[in-house]
Amino acid sequence: MGALQGGLTVLSSATGALLRRLVLALPIGFVAVFLLAPLAFTFVVSFWRRAGLKMVPALTLESYTSFFGGVRLLVLERSLLIAAEATAISLIIAYPIAWFLAVKASPMARRLVLSVITVPFLINYIVRTFAWTWLLDRNGPVNGLLLWLGFADQPISWLLYSNFAVFVGLISSYMPFMIFPLWLAIDNIDWRLHEASWMLGAGPLRTFLRITLPLSLPGVFAAAIFGFVGCFGESAVPVIMGGVGYQLVGNDITSTLDVLNYPLAAAISSVVVWVMLLLLTCWFVLFDIRAFLGKILLWRA
């Protein structure tokens, strides 16, 4: 009887392990088929040669040489700079909001604010971007308000179709995404450390710099990745809010596809993907993912 029960226990354990593997295989298979395989094919195509309106399988670095040796490299450098600046500004805006939600806001207020933040994403982001062009236009509400308040004698033209407009579009599109990882990281901090710091005579600023900020760095880095990756690969905002001729790397890929130069477009896309993978690798190396996910993993306990 004991042997039978032992056999049933082993069988049940083996069945459970098999079911867990099958459940894990579904998302892994989905990612492999619909994400990794297209990325791998894009990387392979980047070494092919363009022949008229077609591609010829080859093993050449022509596309990468054309990219790194031409004006497109300047577009890449500009895209990196603008993405980094937009990400930094977004962090400055998002961090206080996340800190307030984690420390000061009541559970009801927290749910309300997080819901309000997600509501705009129910609208297509291109529509939201076009709404900004109306707001920032010379005859739009923003210029009208500035004229009414006396801050300007005539409509301000650089509010739209400029670097400022592109930053507004990028920050409004991706900053809300950054609030969530920051909130998770700050909410997971053991606030008894703050109490101990205050008992030892440290002020609020010193406590923030020595405890809150270092312990929230996993969330800061995750938020920076979310913001930077989105801004770096953006193609619609520069065209709509930057105007004709405003080029970032996302527009460069689109314009290259328009002339059917698929190997070059694949090479540019591969460079963008490698930059993103480098950032993700840094995050995984520098931080324990459990420090970021925190309470999300508590359901497993």
C-alpha positions in Angstrom: 0.0 0.0 0.0 2.8 2.4 0.9 4.6 1.6 -2.4 1.4 2.3 -4.3 1.0 5.7 -2.6 4.6 6.5 -3.2 4.1 5.7 -6.9 1.0 7.8 -7.1 2.9 10.7 -5.5 5.8 10.4 -7.9 3.3 10.2 -10.9 1.4 13.3 -9.6 4.7 15.2 -9.2 5.8 14.2 -12.7 2.5 15.2 -14.1 2.6 18.6 -12.4 6.1 19.2 -13.6 5.0 18.3 -17.2 2.1 20.7 -17.0 4.3 23.5 -15.7 6.7 23.0 -18.6 3.8 23.0 -21.1 2.4 26.2 -19.6 5.9 27.8 -19.8 6.4 26.5 -23.4 3.4 28.4 -24.7 4.7 32.0 -24.0 8.2 30.9 -24.9 7.1 29.5 -28.2 5.0 32.6 -28.9 8.0 34.9 -28.3 10.3 32.6 -30.4 7.9 32.5 -33.4 6.5 36.0 -33.4 9.5 38.0 -32.0 12.8 36.2 -32.1 12.4 34.7 -35.5 11.5 38.0 -37.3 14.4 39.7 -35.5 16.8 37.0 -36.6 15.5 37.2 -40.2 15.9 41.0 -40.1 19.5 40.5 -39.0 20.2 38.0 -41.8 18.6 40.3 -44.4 20.9 43.1 -43.3 23.8 41.2 -44.9 22.0 40.8 -48.2 22.6 42.9 -51.3 20.0 45.1 -53.0 19.5 44.3 -56.7 17.0 46.8 -58.3 13.7 46.3 -56.6 14.7 42.9 -55.1 17.1 41.5 -52.6 19.8 39.0 -53.3 21.0 36.6 -50.5 24.7 37.4 -49.8 27.2 38.0 -47.0 28.2 41.6 -47.4 28.6 44.6 -45.1 27.5 47.1 -47.7 24.4 48.1 -45.8 26.3 48.7 -42.6 29.1 50.5 -44.4 26.5 52.8 -46.0 24.8 53.4 -42.7 27.9 54.1 -40.6 29.8 56.0 -43.3 27.0 58.3 -44.4 24.7 61.0 -43.2 22.5 58.4 -41.5 25.1 58.1 -38.7 24.4 61.7 -37.8 20.7 60.8 -37.7 21.6 58.0 -35.3 23.7 60.3 -33.1 20.9 62.8 -33.0 18.3 60.2 -32.2 20.4 58.9 -29.3 20.9 62.4 -27.9 17.2 63.4 -28.2 16.1 60.1 -26.7 18.4 60.5 -23.8 17.3 64.1 -23.2 13.6 63.2 -23.4 14.2 60.2 -21.1 16.0 62.4 -18.5 13.2 65.0 -18.5 10.6 62.3 -18.3 12.4 60.8 -15.2 12.4 64.2 -13.5 8.6 64.4 -14.0 7.7 60.8 -13.4 9.8 60.2 -10.2 8.0 62.7 -7.9 4.6 61.4 -9.2 5.7 57.8 -8.4 7.1 58.8 -5.0 3.8 60.6 -4.1 1.7 57.5 -5.2 3.9 55.1 -3.2 4.4 57.2 0.0 1.6 59.8 0.4 -1.4 58.7 -1.6 -4.1 56.6 -0.1 -4.9 53.3 -1.9 -8.1 54.8 -3.4 -6.2 57.9 -4.6 -3.4 55.7 -6.0 -5.8 53.5 -8.0 -7.6 56.6 -9.3 -4.4 58.4 -10.4 -3.0 55.2 -12.1 -6.3 54.8 -13.9 -6.3 58.4 -15.1 -2.7 57.9 -16.3 -3.7 54.9 -18.4 -6.9 56.4 -19.9 -5.2 58.4 -22.7 -3.7 55.1 -24.0 -7.2 54.0 -24.9 -6.9 56.6 -27.8 -4.5 55.9 -30.7 -1.3 57.7 -30.0 -1.2 59.2 -33.5 -4.5 60.9 -32.8 -3.1 62.1 -29.5 -0.1 63.5 -31.3 -2.2 65.3 -33.8 -4.1 66.8 -30.9 -0.9 68.4 -29.7 -0.4 70.0 -33.1 -3.8 71.8 -32.6 -2.9 72.8 -29.0 0.6 74.2 -30.0 -0.4 75.8 -33.3 0.0 79.6 -33.8 -3.8 79.9 -33.6 -4.1 77.2 -30.9 -5.2 77.4 -27.3 -1.7 77.6 -25.9 -0.7 80.6 -27.9 -4.1 82.1 -27.2 -3.6 81.7 -23.4 0.0 83.2 -23.6 -1.3 86.2 -25.5 -4.2 86.7 -23.1 -1.9 86.5 -20.1 0.5 89.0 -21.7 3.5 86.6 -21.8 3.8 87.2 -25.6 3.0 90.0 -28.0 2.4 87.7 -30.9 1.9 84.0 -31.5 5.0 81.9 -30.7 6.0 79.9 -33.8 8.6 77.6 -32.2 5.9 75.8 -30.1 5.2 73.6 -33.1 7.5 72.0 -35.8 10.6 72.3 -33.6 12.7 70.4 -31.1 10.5 71.7 -28.4 7.4 70.2 -30.0 9.2 66.8 -30.6 10.1 66.7 -26.9 6.5 67.5 -25.9 5.3 64.6 -28.1 7.9 62.1 -26.9 7.5 63.0 -23.2 3.7 62.9 -23.3 3.8 59.6 -25.1 6.3 57.6 -23.0 6.5 59.3 -19.6 3.3 57.7 -18.2 4.9 54.3 -18.9 7.8 55.2 -16.7 5.6 55.9 -13.7 4.7 52.3 -13.1 8.2 50.8 -12.7 9.2 53.7 -10.5 6.1 53.3 -8.3 6.8 49.5 -8.0 10.4 50.1 -7.0 9.6 52.9 -4.4 6.6 51.0 -3.0 8.8 48.0 -2.4 11.3 50.0 -0.1 11.4 49.0 3.5 10.4 52.4 5.1 11.8 51.3 8.5 15.2 52.3 7.1 13.9 55.9 6.7 12.7 55.8 10.3 16.1 54.6 11.5 17.8 57.3 9.4 15.7 60.0 10.9 16.4 58.8 14.4 20.1 59.1 13.6 19.5 62.8 12.7 19.6 62.6 8.9 17.4 65.1 7.2 14.9 64.4 4.4 17.3 65.3 1.6 20.1 63.1 3.0 17.7 60.3 3.6 16.4 60.5 0.0 19.9 60.6 -1.5 21.3 57.8 0.7 18.3 55.4 1.0 15.3 56.2 -1.2 17.2 56.9 -4.4 19.7 54.0 -4.2 17.0 51.5 -3.3 14.8 52.7 -6.2 17.5 52.5 -8.8 16.2 49.3 -10.3 12.9 51.0 -11.0 14.8 54.1 -12.3 16.8 52.1 -14.7 13.8 50.1 -15.9 11.8 53.3 -16.4 14.8 54.8 -18.3 14.8 51.8 -20.6 11.1 52.0 -21.2 11.4 55.7 -22.0 14.6 55.5 -24.0 13.6 52.6 -26.2 10.2 54.2 -27.0 11.8 57.6 -27.8 14.7 56.1 -29.7 12.5 54.1 -32.1 9.7 56.7 -32.5 8.8 57.5 -36.1 5.3 59.3 -35.9 6.0 62.1 -33.4 9.0 63.5 -35.3 7.0 63.7 -38.6 3.9 65.1 -37.0 5.4 67.5 -34.6 8.8 68.1 -36.0 7.6 68.9 -39.5 8.9 67.9 -42.9 12.6 67.0 -42.9 12.8 66.3 -39.2 14.7 63.0 -39.2 15.2 60.5 -36.4 16.3 56.9 -36.8 12.7 55.7 -36.9 11.9 58.0 -39.8 15.2 56.9 -41.4 14.0 53.3 -41.4 10.6 54.3 -42.8 12.1 56.4 -45.6 14.5 53.5 -46.5 11.6 51.1 -46.8 9.8 53.6 -49.0 12.6 53.2 -51.6 12.6 49.4 -51.2 16.1 49.3 -49.8 15.3 46.4 -47.5 18.9 45.4 -46.6 19.7 48.9 -45.5 16.5 49.2 -43.5 17.3 45.8 -41.9 20.8 47.0 -41.0 19.5 50.2 -39.3 16.8 48.2 -37.5 19.5 45.7 -36.3 21.6 48.5 -34.9 18.6 49.9 -33.0 17.8 46.5 -31.6 21.4 45.9 -30.5 21.3 49.3 -28.7 18.1 48.2 -26.9 19.5 44.8 -26.0 22.6 46.4 -24.6 20.5 48.5 -22.3 18.5 45.4 -21.2 21.7 43.5 -20.6 23.0 46.3 -18.4 19.8 46.2 -16.4 19.9 42.4 -15.8 23.6 42.5 -14.9 23.4 45.5 -12.5 20.1 44.7 -10.8 18.3 41.7 -9.4 15.0 41.5 -11.2 13.3 40.6 -7.9 14.3 43.9 -6.5 12.2 45.5 -9.3 9.3 43.2 -9.4 9.1 43.0 -5.6 5.5 42.6 -4.6 4.5 41.1 -7.9 6.4 38.0 -7.0 4.9 37.7 -3.5 2.0 35.7 -5.0 4.4 32.8 -5.4 5.2 32.7 -1.7 
